[in-house]
């Protein structure tokens, strides 16, 4: 799970591999989206990071599942995070959403 730097959004990955985003002040779930993982690469581990004010949500699942989601709508960004082999637990995303690191 991850809390946005301004404390307004909370993101987490559930046991089925879906990313959820909540509005902290109201406790309301804003959206939930699955992370697609190619067969044989899901080891059950993942990570998530929320940018400032929840603008972007960067999530990983298994060894190759990567997704950058629009925090307002949950739609997938046309920019795909780099795919590297191995499971990533540490994720970073810049405040403006232009840079990400796995």
C-alpha positions as CSV (number, residue, x, y, z in Angstrom):
1,X,0.0,0.0,0.0
2,X,1.0,3.6,-0.4
3,X,-0.3,7.0,0.8
4,X,0.1,10.0,-1.6
5,X,2.6,12.6,-0.4
6,X,-0.2,15.0,0.4
7,X,-2.2,12.4,2.3
8,X,-5.3,12.5,0.2
9,X,-5.1,9.2,-1.6
10,X,-4.4,5.6,-0.5
11,X,-3.5,2.8,-3.0
12,X,-3.2,-0.9,-2.4
13,X,-3.0,-4.2,-4.3
14,X,-5.4,-7.0,-3.3
15,X,-4.7,-10.7,-3.3
16,X,-6.2,-11.1,-6.7
17,X,-3.8,-8.5,-8.3
18,X,-6.2,-5.5,-8.6
19,X,-5.1,-2.0,-7.7
20,X,-7.5,0.0,-5.6
21,X,-7.4,3.8,-4.9
22,X,-9.3,5.4,-2.0
23,X,-10.1,9.0,-1.1
24,X,-8.7,9.2,2.5
25,X,-10.9,12.0,3.8
26,X,-14.2,10.4,2.7
27,X,-13.0,6.7,3.0
28,X,-14.6,6.1,-0.5
29,X,-13.0,3.7,-3.0
30,X,-12.5,5.7,-6.2
31,X,-11.7,2.8,-8.5
32,X,-10.2,-0.7,-8.7
33,X,-8.3,-2.1,-11.8
34,X,-6.6,-5.4,-12.4
35,X,-3.0,-5.7,-13.3
36,X,-2.5,-8.0,-16.2
37,X,0.3,-10.5,-15.8
38,X,1.6,-13.0,-18.5
39,X,1.1,-16.6,-17.6
40,X,3.8,-18.1,-15.4
41,X,5.2,-14.7,-14.2
42,X,2.9,-14.0,-11.3
43,X,4.6,-14.9,-8.0
44,X,1.9,-13.1,-5.9
45,X,4.1,-10.1,-5.0
46,X,3.7,-6.5,-6.1
47,X,4.1,-2.9,-5.2
48,X,2.3,0.4,-5.6
49,X,3.2,4.1,-5.5
50,X,1.0,7.1,-5.6
51,X,2.2,10.5,-6.9
52,X,1.3,13.9,-5.4
53,X,-2.5,14.3,-5.0
54,X,-3.1,10.9,-6.4
55,X,-2.5,12.1,-10.0
56,X,-0.7,8.9,-11.0
57,X,-0.6,5.3,-9.6
58,X,2.4,3.1,-10.5
59,X,1.8,-0.6,-9.7
60,X,3.7,-3.9,-10.3
61,X,2.5,-7.5,-10.0
62,X,4.7,-10.6,-10.3
63,X,7.8,-10.5,-12.4
64,X,6.5,-8.6,-15.4
65,X,3.2,-6.9,-14.6
66,X,3.6,-3.1,-14.7
67,X,1.0,-0.4,-15.1
68,X,0.8,3.4,-14.8
69,X,-2.8,4.4,-14.1
70,X,-4.4,7.8,-14.2
71,X,-5.3,8.5,-10.5
72,X,-8.5,10.4,-11.5
73,X,-10.1,7.8,-13.7
74,X,-8.1,4.5,-13.2
75,X,-7.4,4.4,-17.0
76,X,-4.1,3.0,-18.2
77,X,-1.6,5.6,-19.3
78,X,-0.3,5.4,-22.8
79,X,3.2,5.4,-21.2
80,X,4.2,2.0,-20.2
81,X,6.7,1.6,-17.3
82,X,9.9,-0.3,-18.2
83,X,9.6,-4.1,-18.0
84,X,12.5,-5.7,-16.2
85,X,12.8,-9.3,-15.0
86,X,12.5,-9.8,-11.2
87,X,10.0,-8.7,-8.6
88,X,10.2,-5.0,-7.6
89,X,9.3,-3.9,-4.1
90,X,10.6,-0.3,-4.3
91,X,8.9,2.0,-6.7
92,X,9.3,5.8,-7.1
93,X,7.4,8.3,-9.1
94,X,8.1,12.0,-9.4
95,X,5.6,14.6,-8.2
96,X,4.7,15.6,-11.7
97,X,4.5,12.0,-12.9
98,X,7.1,12.4,-15.6
99,X,9.8,10.1,-14.0
100,X,9.4,6.7,-12.5
101,X,11.9,4.2,-11.2
102,X,11.5,0.5,-10.4
